Amino acid sequence: MFSGIVEAIGTIRSVEDRETTRRFRVEVPAFASELSLGDSVSVDGGCLTVTSVDDESFSVDVIGTTLERTITGSYDDGTRVNLERALKMGSRLDGHIVQGHVDAIGHLTDRTKRGAFWTMDFSLPSAVHSETIDHGSVTLNGVSLTVSELLPDSRVRIGVIPHTFAHTNLGLLEPGDAVNVEGDLIGKYVARILAQRAE
């Protein structure tokens, strides 16, 4: 379980294709030495398990399903990724409830600077868009964000403050770039319950 508050931006430093998995080494001096084998880390919003660790970096093994359903499959040496360690019991929940289970891939469609902040429009999968509400939450690349406006064609508008723009990889995105999308957990449950009642 995560909050969607990014702790650090890490850098992919090696990509190794294995027989049935792909191994990524993630450089993050900010907290690598505090990790242990088996810890969960949100990498661009995907919950991944630490398989090796040293003072500067950690490694994760990613299977085919995750490579196909997330942007993980596009990672290369030098890719910058948002990182968050799993919540501890008793921690403040500064963002919103994030499982680290990516629903699908979305895309940045427009980015506009408006004084001190940016508005960023993203296309979402229709299933996620239908469960999203104005001023509700959505997780993009592991970042907990508030929906400023629901737009046509399964898009949302997000207002991004300077801190978030500078301290996550959202500030590196250009129109057309892909992002991991996790819809709001409460919205998913409500939609499921209503669908079952309608059957």
N, C-alpha and C positions, 0 to 999 in steps of 0.2 A: 504494500500500500504506500502511496506517495501523495504529496500535496500539490505537485505541479509548480513548486518554487525551485528554480534551477540553482544549484549550488556552485557549479563551475562549468566552463566550456572546456572540454577535453579535445584531444587530437588523435585521430586514428593514425597509428604509427606502423602497423603491418597488417596485411590481409593474407591469410593462409588457407587455401582450399584443401580440405581433407576428404576422405572417402565419402562421408555422408553429412559433413558439417563444414562450416566456414569459421575460422578463428580470427578474431580481431584483437589487436592489442591497442589499448586506449591509454594515452599518456595524460595523466592528471596529477601533477605534483601536489595540488592543493589538499588532496585527501587519500591518495593511493595507499600510503603507508598505514592508514587506519582501517583498511579493508581486510577481510578474512575470506578464506575459501568458502564458497557457498553463499556469500552475501548477495543480496539483490540490489542491482543498480538500474535506475531508469536511464537508458541511453536514447535520447530523442523520443522519450515517452514509451519505449518498449522495455518491459521488465526483463532483464537478462541476469544470468548467474555468473558470479566471479569464479573462474576456473584456475587462475594463477594470478599472483600479485607480487610486486616488488615495491621499492620506495617511491618510484616515479610513475608506475603504470599498472594496469591490470588487464587480464585477458578474459574474453567471453567466447563461448562456442554457440553458434547460431545454426538452427536446423532449417530445412527447406521451407516449412510453412511460414516461419517468420521472415525468411528472405523474400518470399513471394508476396506477402501481405503488407510489408513495411518498406520504408526507404533503405533499410539495412543492406539490401542487395546491391545498392548503388555506392556504398562506401568504398573509398580508396585511400591510399596513404595520403595524409594531409587533410582529410575531411574533418571539419569541426563539428562537434556533437555536444548537445546539452546533457548534463549529468545531474542526477539527484540520487542520494542514498535513501533507502527505505526508511519510513517513519518509525520512530520508537514509541511505544506506549507512553502516553502522558505528554507527548510533544504537542505544541500548538499547531493547529491546522490553519496555516496562513493562506493557502490557496483554496482548493476544494478536493473532494475525494477522488483520487486518481488510482486506477488499478494497475496501470502499466500494460493493459491489454489493448493494443492498437486495433481499432475497428477497420480502418482502411486508409488509403492514401488520398490526400487532397492536394490542391495546388494554389499557389499565390497567383491571383489574377491582376491585382493592381496595388501599388504602393504610392502614397502621397504624403509629403511632409506638410504639416499644418502648424506653422509656428514652432513650438518646442516639442511637438509630438508627431506621430505618424498615424495615418489610417491605413490598414492593410485589409484587402478583400481576398477571401479564400473561397474556392469552390470546394464543397464537401460532398461526399457520397449522399445520395438522396435519402437513404435510410437514416443517416446521422442527422441530416438537415431537418427531417420531419420530427425529430425528437428534441430539437434545439429551440430555445425560446429567447426572445429579446431580454437582455440583461441577465441571461443565464450563463452557464459556464461551458467552455469547450477546451480541450487540451490539444495543442498543436506543437509537435516536436517536444512534448513533455512539459510545455509551459501552460500553466493555468491562466486562462484568459476569459474576460467578460465579453459577451456578445453585445456590441453597440447597436447593431441593426441586422435584421434578417433581410436579405436581398433576393431578388428573383433568381431563377436558374440555379437553385441549391447553393447560393453563396451567402457568406456572412461578412460583416464588416467589424473589424477589431480596432480599437484605439490602443496604440502602443506607446507607453510613456518612455522618456529617454533612458531611464535605468534599464528597463526590459530590452529596449532596442540595443543597448551597448553591452549588456551582460548575458545575452543569450544569442543563439545563432539566427534568430529571427532578423536581426539587423544585416545579416549576410545574404538574405534571400532576394532574388530577382524575380519579376513576373515569369511564370511558367515553372518555377522550382516546385518540387514535390515536398510535402510534409506528412508526417505521421499524424493521424487524427484519432482521438478517443472522445466519443460523445459523453455527455453527462450521465453518470451512473443512475441517478434517480429517474431521469427521462427514459432510460432503457427499461427500467422495471415498470414504470407506469404504462409505457407503450405495450409491453408484454402482457400485463394484466388486462388491459382494455381489449387487446386482440383476442385473448382467450375467452373473455366474457362475450365477445361478439360471435364466437363460433357456435 
